[in-house]
Amino acid sequence: MQKNLKSINHGIKRILFIPVMLCFFALNTNGQSQKVMHISFDDVHYVLQNLTVNKNTYQSIFENPMLNKLKLFHDTYGAVFSLYCFDEFELAVGNVWRIEALPTAFAHEFVQNSSWLKLGFHSRGTATGSAEYNISYYNTFTTVMPDIEGRANCFDLIPRLHGFAGSLDFCKSLKNANPGLIGFLSADDTRASYYLNTTQSSYINSNDSLHDLTNDLYFFRTEKRLESVSNITTFLAQYLNPAYASQANVMVIFTHENQLYSHYSGLNTTNGMLTKIDGCIKWAVANNYKFDYPMNIIKKAPTSVNAIGISDYISIKGNTICSSEIGSFKVFNLSGALVFQQENVLSIDTNLSSGIYALQFMGLDGGRTFKKFIIK
């Protein structure tokens, strides 16, 4: 037995707390005092290309029709938005726009409005006919913003990658980049996202979010792409049903830029997308949602997390897990699936078979403790 494993021998079964293992936990957003809505656009390039073309004409980025409309939503309701960008896009055969062409003249205005309008990496783009994932493409994307004061505030650190794709190595390289990403927005359907397996992706679909403790990356579920919603009122109404409570804490809504703004025809007012976005925003206001970024939820989350060892107020005897204060207990298996839970109690009696498990305890004050243990 390794010396760094702490063992507790109680009765028939022995429980060992181990310091290192691959673990995934739900990021518990139920403790938030405020529910959050975030709206974003994928495949963004038309807007940036329009700013490039009009660099000598526009006095402000909000002379662009789409950005002007987003600012109106923000000024009226406080809505916030992310633009997930391509590095390049083939406008016509042999005519490729690249993000490096965006003039620096608009940089200060992006900084001034970065509290509600952020840019995020999506992928290299479509000029090569495929999405490619390499850290050099992320570094190319960051050239969209020159090295000025407040530059880092312009970037969304939890973006949605094209196709919800990216290996663990690629995701880790983005985490170690400058600025480093802290997580990703996962799929709005049943596909597995990024390097997560189907069990972990399925868990996100039912519980809004997941924290990969081993790699310290956060994942938030994308609720829906608005172009697939036929009736926005009916779609949003379901989240007022208690059965959807665990999926309605962080409402991540998105569409694609070409649903709202076309390089060829400008602002699109004919397909109803503006009406859908307006409906989402008004619904959020009516139901006491705050507009914010998932990256800010991480920064504001409770910090009393102890991922190693035994806390002073958690003890285990046999299959009984006890706390010195009332709280919520959740036990997960190695795949990240919830196998046992109970809320607002001092202890739980489990009937777990031999194996490795993880315990998440949340006190009434919102503080969390994570424990990993083996039952033999």
N, C-alpha and C positions, 0 to 999 in steps of 0.2 A: 504493500500500500504506500502510495506517495506520501511524503511527510507533510505536504501542504494541503492535504485533504483532512478536513475536520469531521470527525465521526461522532455520532450520538447513538448509543445502543439502548433502545427501550424495548423490552419484551422480546417478541418473536422477530420483528422486523428491524433492520438497521437502516438509518437514514444518513446519507453522506452529503454534505454541501460541497460543491466543487466550484473552483474559481473561474475556470475557462471552459466554454463550450459554445457551439453555434446556437444562438437562441433568438427567437422572434417573439415580440410582445405586441399586443395591441397598445397603441398610444391612446390612453384613456382620455377622451375628450368630453366624457360625461360630466367631469368635474368643472368644466368651463362655466363661468358665470354668464357668458355671452355666446350664443350660437353665431356662426360665421358663414357668409357667402363670398365666394370668389369667382370671378368671371374672366375667362381667358380666350385667346384666339390662336389657333395653330396655323402653320404654313405661312407665316407672315413674311411678306416681301414687297407686295404692291405699295404699301404705305411708305416704306423706306425708299423704294425706287422713286415714288412720287416726290418725296422730299429732295432726293438727289436731283431729279430733273428740274425742280423749281427752286434750287438753292439760291439763285439770284433774283427770284421773284417773291418768295414767301418772306415775310418779316417774322413769322411765328410758325411753329409746327402745327398750330391749331387752325391754320388756313387749309390744311389737309382735311377733306370732308369727313373722313372716318374719325380722326383724332378730335375734330371739332365736336362731333356727336358724343364721343366718349367723355369729353370735358363737360358737356352739358349734363350728362347723366351724373357725373361726379359732383358738379356744382349744385345740382338740384337735390340729389339724394345721398351723396357721399360715397357712391360706388367706386370700387377700385378694379383695375384691369391689368392683365399681363398680355404681352405680345410675344409669342414663342416663334422665333425667327429662323428662317433658312439663311445659310451663308451665301447662297447663290441661287439664281433661277433663270431658266432659259425663256426669255420673253418671246423670242422667235428663233428660227434656225440660224445659228451663228451669232445670235445677240444674247449674251449672257450678262445679267446684272450681278454684281458681287457686292457684298455688304461693306467691304473696305471703301467703296465709292461714296458712302454717306458722308456728307460734309460735316466738318467739326463745328461749323457755325451754330448748329442747333443744340450742341451738347449741353450748354448751360441751361437751356430751357427744359431739357429732359431731367437734369439734376433738380431743378426747381420744382418739378412736378412728380418726383420719384416716390413720394409718399403714397400716390394713388395710381401711377402709371409706370410699369416696369417692363423691361425687356428680358427675355429668357432664351436660352439655347434650345433649338428643336432638332436640327440635323444639318448636314452639309447642304442638302437641297436637291433639286431635280435636274440640274444641268447634265449630270452623268447618267440620269435615268434610274438611280437607285440611292437609297439612304445609306451612307457610310458612317461608321462610328470609329473615330480616331481622335485622340486628344488634340491633335493639331487643328481639327475643325472647330473645336470649342475655343481654342486660342484665337482662331480667325474671327469667330463671332465676337469675342470681347473687344476687338478693335473698333466695334461700333461706337465705343465710348472712349474718348481720349483721356489721358491721365490728368484729370483736373480734380479739384476738391469736390467731394461728394460723389465721385464716379461710382464707387461700390454700391451706393444706395439705388442705382438705376437697375441693378440686376436682380431678377427673381431667382433665389437659390433653391427653389423646389419647382423646377419646370416640368413639362411633359415632353419626353423625347418622342420623335417620330416613330409611330408604330408600337409605342410602349416597349421598345427594344433596347437592349444594352446588356452586355455580359457583366459579371461581377467585376472583372478586371477593368472594364471601361468605366463602370460606375465609380469604382474606387479612384481611378485616375481623375475623374471629374471632381471628386471630393478633395483631392490633393492639389487641384489646380488653383489659379488665382484669378477671380475669387472662387473659392471652393464651394461646390454644391453640398447641400445637407440632406437632399432627398429628391423624390420624384413623384409625380402624379401618375397613378396607375390607371388601368383600363376601365372604360365604362361598360364593358361587356365581360364575358366569361373567360376570355383568353388569359393566359399567364403573362404577367408583366415583368419585364426586365429579367433578372436572374432568379426571381422567385419561382418556386414550384407551384403546381396547381392547387395544392392544399393551402399554401400561404396566400396565394392570390384570391382564392375563394373566401378565405377569412377576411381579407380586406373588403371584399364585396358586401359582407354582412356586418362589418364593424367599423367602416369608415377609414381605418388607418392601421398602420403596423410600424413598429420600430425594430429594425435589425440591430440588436445590441452589439453583436460581434463586430460589425462594420460601421456602426453608429450612423446608419442611414434611415431616413423616415419616408414612409409611403402613405399617400392619401388617395383614396378612391375618387375617381372622376365619376360624378353622378350620371351625366348625360350629355351627349352632343345635341344641341338644340335643333339641328336640321332633321333629326329623326323624331322629333316631338310634333305630333299633329295638333294637339290641344294643350297649350301651356298651362291653362287653368286646371285641367284634370290631372296633368302630370305633377304639378306642385302640390295639389290637394292631398295626394297620398302621403306626403311627409308629415302631415298633421295627425295621421293615424298612429297611435301608440306603438303599433307593431313595427313601425319604421323608425322608432326613436333612436336606435343605435346607428342609423344611417343618415340622420338628419342634423348632426352636430356641426359638421363642416360640409357645406354644400358647394361642391366644386362643379361649376357649370362651364361648358365651352362650346365653341363653334369654330368654323374655319374662316379665315380672313376673306376668302372669295365669296362667302355668303353675305358679306356686308360691304366689301369694297373691292372693286375690280379695276385693274390697271386700264382696262379698255373703256369702261363706262362710268367710273367713279363710284360714288356712294350708291348702293343698291337699295332702293326703297320699294321694290316690287315683290319680293319673295316673303315678306312678313318677318324677316329675322330681327329687324329693329323693334317690331311689336313684341316679339318673344322676349328679347332682352329687357325691354321696358316692363313686361309682365313679371319677369324674374325679380327685377329690382324693386318694383312696387310690392310684390309678395313678401320679399325679405323685410322691407320696412314695416309692413303691416303685421308681421309675425315676430318682430323684435330681434331680427338678425342684425349683426354688425358686418360691415364690409371690411375684409382684411385678407391678408395673405397667409397661406399655411405656414410659411417660413416664420412668420411672426408668432404663430401659435406655439411653435417649438420654443422660441425665445421666452415666451410668457408662461410656459408649462411649469408646474411645481418641480423644484430641484432636489427635494429630499429623497433621492433615489440611491439605494445601496444595492449594487448588483452582485456583490461578493460577500460571502459569509453569512452569519446569523445576526439579525438586529437584536437589540436588547429587549424588544417587546414582542418578538415572535418566537414561539417555541413549538416543538412537535413531539408528541408522545404516541407511538404506534401510528395509527392512521388519523389521529386527531391533530389539527393545527390550531394553535391558540394565539391570541393577541391580548395585550394589556389594554387595548382600546377598541371600541367598536369600529368596524369598517367592512369593506367588501373584499372577499377572497375569490381569486380566480386561479385555477391550476391548468397549465398547458402541457401538452406532450411535446416531443422533439420537433414535430412538424409544425408547431405553432397552433395546433387545434385546441380549442377550449374543451377540457374533459370534466371540469367540475367548477361550480361557482355558487356563491351564496353572499347575500348583501346584508349589511347592517346587523352584524353579529359579532360576538367575541371569539367564537371558535367554530370550526367545521369538522364534521366526522366524515372522512372519505373512505372509500373502499377500493383504493388503487392497487393494481397489480404491480409486480416487480418491474422496475424500469427507471428511466431518467425523466424528471418532471421539472417544471418551473412554476413558482408561486408568485403571483402579483397581489400585493395587499395595498389597498387604498384607504387611508383614514378619512374621517369626516372633514378634516381640514384640507383635503386634497393632496396631502403628502403621500408618496408612493414608495414602496420597497419591493425589489425584485429578489427572489431567491431561487437558486437552482439546487436540486437535490436528487439523490438516488434512493429508491426503495428496493431493498434486496430481500 
